[in-house]
Amino acid sequence: MVVPVIDFSKLDGDERAQTLARLANGCEEWGFFQLVNHGIPDELLERVKKVCADCYKTEREAQFKDSKPVQLLTELLDSSDTEKKLDDLDWEDVFTLQDDNQWPSNPPEFKETMKEYRQELKKLAEKIMEVMDENLGLDKGYIKRAFTGNDHPFFGTKVSHYPPCPHPDRVPGLRAHTDAGGVILLFQDDEVGGLQCLKDNEWIDVQPIANAIVINTGDQIEVLSNGKYKSAWHRVLAKPDGNRRSIASFYNPSLTATIAPASQTAEYPKYVFGDYMSVYIKQKFEEKEPRFQAVAAI
């Protein structure tokens, strides 16, 4: 099985109906798909690759060598236990970009490039949500309005690197989970793989494609669609070679937004997204159904 690859530009041509159907299938059957010809210039994506690689080299690499995952793996390898694994941490260097937090200062062009990139990704996310509106039979802009609440939707970007791991059999790159929020847009490494999604109880590689944007649906899309678009389990395998780049942007509800199924016959509870996040933070790597039960009781 191969994760669907969809030409997003064909939404504007004679193949609109077929493209809508492919996007619906990606949401319904996978919760994961890749977009090509998505409208984000290759020139910008090449700059993003460069500034993130330079940032890791100048500001992050030395820190990672002294990080908790490296220390704990070293201790584990020095012990006599040859079977034990580090199941409760991730072999990942990560920082988050938001409109109002501190960004790395190196390289000097990092801020300008990533600001431009985030603007483009946000527009793409809103186009994808409008496609979901249409495929679900909802009014245009329904999902965006549902995400707004008393504020505005949250848009954050997680810049991760998964450095080479000397013993990838003893530690995960990123533990299996579903994403808490809405629409996730991932710009992953062109060459170094490791991302997998769960399909029919089988882990499937999300194959690297140069300058594609990987889309996956989060828990709030599952609720709004009343279970039609399930959030997908995914994970990252640690690798012995290569430093995998992963830039994931999250278009999520505001913490004040009230989330509920759009359908009249609701299979999921109604709740405030901030309450859901309080539960999710504690249960991220556990089954998602108890999260919905817990937030319903708040």
C-alpha positions in Angstrom: 0.0 0.0 0.0 1.1 3.5 -0.8 -0.1 6.8 0.9 -2.2 8.7 -1.7 -0.4 11.4 -3.7 -2.8 14.0 -5.1 -2.2 16.8 -7.6 -3.8 19.8 -5.8 -3.7 22.0 -8.9 -6.3 19.9 -10.6 -9.0 21.3 -8.2 -9.1 24.3 -10.5 -9.5 22.5 -13.8 -11.6 19.9 -15.6 -10.6 17.2 -13.1 -12.1 19.0 -10.1 -14.7 16.3 -9.4 -12.1 13.5 -9.5 -9.7 15.5 -7.4 -12.4 16.2 -4.7 -13.1 12.4 -4.7 -9.4 11.6 -4.3 -9.1 14.1 -1.4 -12.3 12.6 0.2 -10.7 9.1 -0.1 -7.5 10.4 1.5 -9.5 11.7 4.5 -11.9 8.8 4.8 -9.6 5.8 4.2 -6.2 7.0 5.3 -6.2 10.3 7.3 -2.9 10.8 5.5 -2.2 12.0 1.9 0.5 13.9 0.1 -0.1 17.0 -2.0 2.0 17.9 -5.1 1.5 21.1 -7.2 0.1 22.7 -4.0 0.9 26.3 -4.9 3.9 26.8 -2.6 6.9 27.9 -4.7 9.8 25.4 -4.9 12.1 28.4 -4.4 10.6 29.1 -1.0 10.7 25.5 0.0 14.4 25.3 -0.9 15.1 28.3 1.3 13.2 26.7 4.1 15.3 23.5 3.8 18.5 25.6 4.0 17.6 27.9 6.9 16.4 24.9 9.0 19.5 22.9 8.2 21.7 25.9 9.1 19.7 26.5 12.3 20.1 22.9 13.4 23.9 23.0 12.7 24.5 26.3 14.5 22.0 26.3 17.4 20.7 22.8 18.0 23.2 20.0 17.1 25.5 20.6 20.1 22.6 20.8 22.5 21.2 17.5 21.2 24.4 15.7 22.0 23.9 16.6 25.7 20.1 16.0 25.7 18.1 13.6 27.8 17.6 11.0 25.0 21.3 10.8 24.3 22.2 10.6 28.0 19.6 7.9 28.8 20.5 5.8 25.7 24.2 6.0 26.7 23.3 4.9 30.3 21.1 2.0 28.9 23.9 0.8 26.6 26.4 0.9 29.5 24.1 -1.3 31.6 24.0 -5.1 31.5 20.3 -5.1 30.3 20.4 -5.9 26.6 16.6 -6.2 26.2 15.3 -2.9 27.7 14.1 -0.1 25.4 13.5 3.5 26.0 9.7 3.6 25.3 8.8 6.8 27.1 10.9 9.4 25.2 11.6 10.4 21.6 14.9 10.7 19.6 14.0 14.1 18.4 15.3 17.7 18.5 12.3 20.1 18.4 11.3 23.7 18.8 8.0 25.5 18.0 7.3 28.6 16.0 4.2 30.7 16.9 3.4 34.4 16.1 4.2 35.4 19.6 7.1 33.3 20.8 10.9 33.6 20.5 12.4 32.3 17.3 16.0 31.3 16.6 18.3 34.1 15.6 20.6 32.0 13.3 20.9 32.0 10.4 19.9 35.7 10.0 17.4 34.9 7.2 15.6 32.3 9.3 12.8 34.5 10.6 12.0 36.1 7.3 11.9 32.8 5.5 9.9 30.9 8.0 7.4 33.8 8.4 6.8 33.7 4.7 6.5 29.9 4.7 4.0 30.0 7.6 1.8 32.5 5.7 1.8 30.2 2.7 1.0 27.1 4.8 -1.8 28.8 6.6 -3.5 29.7 3.3 -3.1 26.1 2.1 -4.6 24.8 5.3 -7.7 27.0 4.8 -8.0 25.8 1.2 -7.9 22.2 2.5 -10.5 22.9 5.1 -12.8 24.4 2.4 -12.4 21.2 0.4 -13.4 19.2 3.6 -16.4 21.5 4.0 -17.5 20.8 0.4 -16.9 17.0 0.6 -18.8 16.8 4.0 -21.7 18.8 2.6 -21.0 21.8 5.0 -21.3 25.5 4.2 -18.0 27.0 2.9 -15.9 28.2 5.9 -17.8 25.9 8.4 -14.6 24.3 9.8 -12.7 27.6 10.1 -15.6 29.2 11.9 -15.9 26.2 14.3 -12.2 26.6 15.0 -12.5 30.3 15.8 -14.4 30.5 19.1 -13.9 33.9 20.9 -10.4 34.3 19.5 -8.8 33.0 16.2 -7.6 29.6 15.2 -4.2 28.6 16.5 -1.4 28.1 13.9 1.9 26.7 15.1 4.9 25.2 13.4 7.1 22.4 14.9 10.6 22.2 13.5 12.1 18.8 14.3 15.2 16.9 13.4 15.8 13.2 14.0 19.6 12.8 14.1 21.3 9.5 13.4 20.7 7.1 16.2 23.4 4.5 17.1 20.7 2.0 18.3 17.4 2.7 16.6 16.1 -0.7 17.9 16.2 0.7 21.5 14.5 4.1 21.2 11.7 5.5 19.0 12.1 8.6 16.8 8.6 9.7 17.8 6.1 7.5 19.6 2.9 6.5 18.0 0.0 9.0 18.5 -2.8 10.9 16.8 -2.7 14.7 16.6 -4.9 16.7 18.9 -5.9 19.5 16.6 -7.3 20.1 13.1 -5.3 20.0 9.9 -1.6 19.2 10.0 0.7 20.1 7.1 4.1 18.4 7.0 7.1 19.4 5.0 9.3 16.3 5.5 12.8 15.3 4.4 13.3 14.6 0.7 15.6 11.6 1.3 15.6 10.3 4.9 12.4 8.3 5.6 11.0 7.1 9.0 7.5 8.5 9.1 4.8 5.8 9.1 1.0 5.9 9.4 -1.3 3.1 10.5 -3.6 1.7 7.9 -5.7 -1.4 8.5 -3.5 -2.4 11.4 -0.3 -2.1 9.3 2.4 0.5 9.5 2.9 2.1 6.1 5.9 4.3 5.1 5.0 7.8 4.1 7.4 7.9 1.3 9.6 11.0 0.8 8.7 13.0 -2.2 10.6 16.2 -3.0 8.7 19.3 -2.0 5.4 17.6 -1.4 3.3 18.6 1.6 2.0 15.7 3.7 -1.5 16.3 5.1 -3.0 14.5 8.1 -6.2 15.0 10.0 -6.3 15.5 13.7 -8.8 14.6 16.5 -11.0 17.7 16.0 -11.6 16.9 12.3 -12.7 13.4 13.5 -15.2 15.0 15.8 -16.5 17.7 13.4 -17.0 15.0 10.7 -18.7 12.7 13.3 -16.1 10.0 12.7 -16.1 10.1 8.9 -12.6 11.5 8.8 -10.7 9.6 11.5 -7.5 11.0 12.9 -4.6 8.7 11.9 -2.1 7.1 14.2 1.5 7.8 13.1 5.0 7.5 14.3 8.6 8.1 13.4 11.3 5.4 13.4 14.8 6.3 14.6 17.4 5.7 11.9 21.1 4.9 12.0 21.9 7.2 9.1 20.8 10.6 8.0 19.4 13.6 9.9 15.7 13.7 9.0 14.1 17.1 8.8 10.4 17.4 9.7 8.5 20.7 9.7 4.9 20.2 10.8 2.4 23.1 10.9 -0.8 22.7 12.9 -4.0 24.6 12.1 -6.0 24.0 15.3 -9.0 25.5 17.1 -8.6 28.3 19.5 -8.7 27.2 23.1 -12.1 28.8 23.5 -13.7 27.1 20.5 -16.6 24.8 21.1 -16.1 21.6 19.1 -19.0 19.2 18.3 -20.1 17.1 15.3 -21.7 19.0 12.5 -24.1 16.1 12.1 -27.5 16.0 13.8 -26.9 12.4 15.0 -23.7 13.0 17.1 -21.4 10.1 17.9 -19.0 12.4 19.8 -19.4 14.8 22.7 -19.5 18.6 22.6 -16.7 20.3 24.5 -14.4 23.3 24.6 -11.1 22.6 22.9 -9.0 24.0 25.8 -10.5 21.2 28.0 -9.6 18.6 25.4 -6.0 19.8 25.3 -5.8 19.5 29.1 -6.7 15.8 28.7 -4.6 15.3 25.6 -1.3 16.6 27.2 -1.6 13.7 29.7 -2.7 11.0 27.3 -1.1 11.9 24.0 0.5 8.5 23.5 -2.5 6.5 24.7 -5.7 5.4 22.9 -7.8 8.3 21.8 -11.3 7.1 22.7 -10.8 7.6 26.5 -9.8 11.2 25.7 -13.2 11.9 24.2 -14.9 10.2 27.2 -12.8 12.2 29.7 -13.6 15.6 28.0 -17.3 14.7 27.9 -17.3 14.4 31.7 -15.8 17.8 32.3 
